[in-house]
Amino acid sequence: MLYTAYLKKLTTCPFCDKGDRQIIRQKSAYLTYAKAPYAPYHLLVIPKRHTQSFLSLTKTENADIAKLLHAGVKILHKLGIKNCSILVRDGAGAEKSIKHLHYHIIPNHRIGDLDIHGEQRRILTEKEITNFIKKIKNNL
């Protein structure tokens, strides 16, 4: 089944209905496999509480997620996979297909040379760097 067809059939959040997919459990989060992987051995770390933003996570949830991310990467290393990307999309409008916060551990995944518009990435100019730093500092 294609992922798009799977998404259309969903009536509840698949991450809230954990079933037997939990590989490693912590009090507030769990490690599982991706049903629609980007690459072989693609893992997910999911907080048990339904939330869309990591800014709403509790200290316990953050600690449990960190432990599970570490465990997931160690598992991949034992499988002979020496590099991976950890990805999380935060917030309701973050183009997540599942509206439940989750972290991807994607083996051998190259983010790439393209920007979010499909264009070749470019180096920021000095003016862009200055403006970027100014905006960040103004929001600290």
N, C-alpha and C positions, 0 to 999 in steps of 0.2 A: 504494500500500500504506500502511496506517496504521502509525504508529510502534510501537504496541503489537504489531502482527503482526510487524513487523521484529524487534523485541526477542525475541519468542518463537522466531524462526528462528535466532538467533545460536547458534553452537557455540564460537566463539572471540572474543576481544576484537577489535572492529573497529578500535580505535586502535593495536593492536600490529601488525595486518595493514594497513599503510599503503597498499600498492598505489600507484596513480598519483594519489592524492588530495592529495599535498603541493603546495601552491602556492608556499610559500617554506620552505626548509630551513635549519636551523642544525645544528650538531654534535649537539645533544642534544634538539632539539624542532622542531616544524614547525607551520606555519599551514595550515589547510584550511577547507573550507566545511562547514556543518552539513547533514547529509542530511535532517534533520527540523527545519527552521528555525522559530524563533519569528517571524521577520520576514525580508523579502528582504535578501540580503547578510549574513546571520548567519554569522559566522566563528568558528572554534575554534583555540586554540593548545594543542598537546598535547605533553607530554614523550615522547620516544621510549621511555624506560624505563618499564615498567609499575609504577606506584605509585598509591596512593589519597590520599596526603597531601602537601600542599606543604611540610610540616615535614620531609619526608625528602629534599627536593630538594637537589642539590649546588649549589655556587656557580656552576658552569658552566651547569647547567640553569636556575637563576634568571636568570642573565644572558641566556641565549638566549631564555627566555620573555619577559623584559622587552623585548628587541629585537623579537620577533615581535608582541607586543601593540601596541607603538608603530607598527610597520609596518602592522598591520591597521587601526588607527584612521586612519592617514594615507591608506590606500587608500579607506576609507569617506568621508573628507573629499573626496578627489578625485572620488568618485562623487556628491558634493553632499550627503552625509549629515553634518550638523553636530553631531549628538549621538548618543551610544550609551552602553550600560551594559556594564561588564566584570564578569562574574560567575564565581565559582569556588565549588564546593561541596567542602569538605574532609572527608576521612575516609570510612571504610567505611559508616557509618550516615547519610550525608548525603543520602539520597534521590536518589542519582545512578542513572540508569537504566543507564549504562555505568560499570562499576567500575574506571575508569582516570582518573586526574586529568586534567581538561581545563578550560580557561578559555573562556568564551563572550564574544564581542564582538557585542553585539546592537544593531543600529541602531534608533534612535528608540523604545527600549523604556522604558516608564514602569513603574517598580517598583510604584507604586500607593499607595493610601490604606488598603489592608487589611493586617492583620497575618498571622502564620502560621496563625491560626485562622479566617481569613476575616472577622474583625471589623474595624470601623473602628479605625485606629491612633489612639492618644491620646498626649498629652504626659505625660511622667513627672512624678510629684509630687516635691517637694523631698526627702522621705524616701526615695523610690525612687532618686533620683540619689545621695544620700549613701550608701546601701547598695551601689549599683552601683559607685561609685568605691572604696569600702572593699574590696569583693571583688576588684576589679581590682588595686589596690595590694598586697593581701595575696598576690597570685599573680605579682607581678613577679619 
